[in-house]
Amino acid sequence: MTTLDGPRERSGVQTSPPQERIIGLTGIVGTVLLFAALSTGTPGEPQVDASTADAAKYVAGLPGWVAPVEAVGDIAMMVLLWAMVGLALLLRRYEGATPVRSTVAMLSGALVAGFVVLDASQEAGAHRAADLDQGQLAYAYDLTSIGFTNVWLAMGSFALACGWVIVSTKAMPRWLGWWGVVGGIAVSLAQFVWKNEVAWLVLYIPFWLWLVTTWVLLVRRPLGDGHHPKETSTA
């Protein structure tokens, strides 16, 4: 069987796991840790479009243990970034001589990670809560919350680019590619309805379901099983 690592030898010698399986496992670990950290580290978080009073109360009341949990979330995002970059590089092998889409996917993943890791608005607000008024605390909340809605575009770009490569090359099942294309467009458009929690969640959730499904498929069956990269191999 041919994978992205080249022909796999059929012998009794134990070989290392294929790259795609390692990337899939990395993606699963990063995604699970990220969601665990986000769900644990945001106790009582109001809606994205919270009132000034609710946003200020939330930021001022963040307990001290949230900071270490946020650090775990940052680490999880970096783990997930490794997997996102890995997926883009795997798909690049199939895209051809000018890998624009896989490169855009890689850069989009970096933008998502950059926001998650570098944003510290709420933590800064909580740290100086005693010296800030209600409006300033609410502003700290909005920087993170509205910044979160802006990063949906980068998430959508990643899914769209990966899905487009999959659909056009059949590196993975075409239904997964179409799911990525549609899910990427949907989460990008969620910015227009960010004040309606039900509406943006409907457009947002399919992205993560697609991403987890992609990781699982990479683990269960090697990328390119039955399909070959466009690049020619050298002896």
C-alpha positions in Angstrom: 0.0 0.0 0.0 1.2 3.4 -0.9 0.9 6.3 1.5 2.5 9.8 1.7 5.5 8.2 3.3 6.1 6.1 0.2 5.5 2.4 -0.4 5.1 0.5 2.9 7.2 -2.6 3.1 5.3 -5.8 3.7 7.6 -7.6 6.0 7.9 -8.9 9.5 9.8 -5.9 10.6 7.9 -3.5 12.9 7.6 -0.1 11.1 6.7 3.2 12.7 3.2 4.6 12.4 2.5 6.5 9.1 2.7 10.3 9.3 -1.0 10.7 8.7 -1.9 8.5 11.7 0.4 10.5 14.0 -1.1 13.8 12.7 -4.6 12.4 13.2 -3.8 11.4 16.8 -2.2 14.8 17.5 -5.3 16.5 16.2 -7.6 14.4 18.4 -5.5 15.1 21.5 -5.3 18.9 20.7 -9.0 19.2 20.0 -10.1 17.3 23.1 -7.7 19.3 25.4 -8.7 22.6 23.8 -12.4 22.0 24.4 -11.8 20.7 27.9 -9.8 23.8 28.8 -12.3 26.2 27.2 -15.3 24.6 28.9 -13.6 24.4 32.3 -11.9 27.9 32.1 -15.1 29.9 31.3 -17.4 29.3 34.3 -20.6 31.2 34.0 -19.6 33.0 30.8 -22.4 35.2 29.4 -23.4 35.3 25.7 -21.1 36.9 23.2 -23.4 39.9 23.0 -23.6 40.3 26.8 -24.7 43.5 28.5 -22.0 45.8 30.0 -23.0 44.8 33.5 -23.0 41.0 32.8 -19.6 41.2 31.0 -18.0 43.3 33.7 -19.3 41.0 36.4 -18.0 37.9 34.6 -14.5 39.3 34.1 -14.2 40.7 37.6 -15.4 37.4 39.1 -13.0 35.1 37.2 -11.3 32.8 39.9 -7.6 32.5 40.1 -7.5 28.9 38.9 -8.7 30.0 35.5 -5.2 31.3 34.5 -3.6 27.8 34.7 -6.5 26.4 32.7 -6.0 29.0 30.1 -2.4 28.0 29.8 -3.5 24.4 29.2 -5.8 25.7 26.5 -2.8 27.6 24.9 -0.8 24.4 24.9 -3.7 22.5 23.4 -4.0 25.0 20.6 -0.3 24.6 19.8 -0.8 20.9 19.7 -3.7 21.4 17.4 -1.7 23.7 15.2 0.9 21.0 14.7 -1.9 18.8 13.4 -3.4 21.5 11.2 -0.1 22.3 9.6 0.5 18.6 9.2 -2.8 18.1 7.4 -2.0 21.0 5.1 1.4 19.6 4.3 -0.1 16.1 3.6 -2.6 17.7 1.2 0.2 19.7 -0.5 1.6 16.4 -1.8 -1.6 15.9 -3.7 -2.2 19.5 -4.9 0.4 19.8 -7.5 3.3 22.2 -8.5 1.6 25.4 -7.1 0.1 24.5 -3.7 -1.9 27.6 -3.1 -4.8 26.0 -1.3 -2.7 24.0 1.1 -0.6 27.0 1.8 -3.6 29.1 2.6 -4.8 26.3 4.9 -1.5 26.4 6.8 -1.6 30.1 7.2 -5.2 30.1 8.2 -4.4 27.5 10.9 -1.6 29.8 12.1 -4.0 32.7 12.4 -6.4 30.7 14.5 -3.7 29.6 16.8 -2.3 33.1 17.0 -5.6 34.5 18.3 -6.1 31.7 20.9 -2.6 31.9 22.2 -1.9 35.7 22.1 -5.3 37.0 23.2 -5.1 37.9 26.9 -7.8 40.6 27.2 -10.0 38.9 29.8 -7.1 37.7 31.8 -5.6 41.2 31.9 -9.0 42.6 32.9 -9.4 40.1 35.7 -5.8 40.8 36.9 -6.5 44.5 37.2 -10.3 44.3 38.1 -9.9 46.3 41.3 -8.6 49.3 39.3 -11.0 49.2 36.4 -14.5 50.5 36.1 -17.5 48.5 34.7 -17.0 49.9 31.1 -13.4 48.9 31.0 -14.0 45.4 32.3 -16.8 45.0 29.7 -14.4 46.2 27.0 -11.9 43.6 28.0 -14.6 41.0 27.6 -15.6 42.3 24.2 -12.0 42.2 22.9 -11.9 38.5 23.5 -15.5 37.7 22.5 -15.6 39.8 19.3 -12.1 38.7 18.5 -13.4 35.2 18.7 -16.0 35.9 16.1 -13.4 37.4 13.8 -11.3 34.3 13.9 -14.2 32.3 12.5 -13.0 33.6 9.1 -9.6 32.0 9.5 -11.3 28.7 10.6 -13.5 28.8 7.6 -10.6 29.5 5.3 -8.8 26.4 6.7 -11.7 24.1 6.2 -12.5 25.5 2.7 -9.0 25.2 1.5 -8.5 21.6 2.8 -11.9 20.6 1.5 -11.3 22.0 -1.9 -8.0 20.0 -2.2 -9.8 16.9 -1.1 -12.6 17.3 -3.5 -10.4 18.0 -6.5 -7.7 15.3 -5.7 -9.7 12.6 -3.8 -6.9 12.4 -1.3 -9.6 11.6 1.2 -13.3 10.8 0.7 -15.0 13.4 -1.4 -17.9 13.7 1.0 -15.4 14.9 3.6 -14.1 17.5 1.1 -17.5 18.8 0.4 -18.2 18.9 4.1 -15.1 21.0 4.6 -16.1 23.4 1.8 -19.6 23.9 3.0 -18.6 24.0 6.7 -15.9 26.5 6.0 -18.2 28.8 4.2 -20.8 28.5 6.9 -18.5 29.3 9.8 -17.1 32.3 7.9 -20.6 33.6 7.4 -21.4 33.2 11.1 -19.8 36.6 11.6 -22.9 38.2 10.2 -25.2 36.7 12.9 -22.8 36.7 15.9 -25.4 38.4 18.1 -27.8 35.5 17.6 -26.4 32.6 19.6 -28.5 29.9 18.1 -27.8 31.1 14.5 -24.0 31.3 14.9 -23.8 28.0 16.7 -25.6 26.3 13.9 -23.0 27.6 11.5 -20.1 27.1 13.9 -20.5 23.5 15.1 -20.2 21.8 11.7 -16.6 23.0 11.4 -15.5 21.2 14.6 -17.4 18.1 13.6 -15.7 18.1 10.3 -12.3 18.6 11.9 -12.7 15.8 14.4 -14.0 13.5 11.6 -10.9 14.4 9.6 -8.6 13.4 12.4 -10.4 10.1 13.0 -10.2 9.2 9.3 -6.5 9.9 9.3 -6.0 7.5 12.2 -8.3 4.8 10.8 -7.1 4.8 7.2 -4.0 6.3 5.7 -4.4 9.3 3.5 -4.1 8.5 -0.1 -5.1 4.8 0.2 -5.9 4.0 -3.4 -4.8 7.4 -4.6 -1.3 8.7 -5.4 0.2 12.2 -5.0 0.6 14.2 -8.1 4.3 14.7 -7.5 6.6 12.2 -9.0 8.9 10.3 -6.7 12.6 10.0 -7.2 14.5 6.8 -6.8 
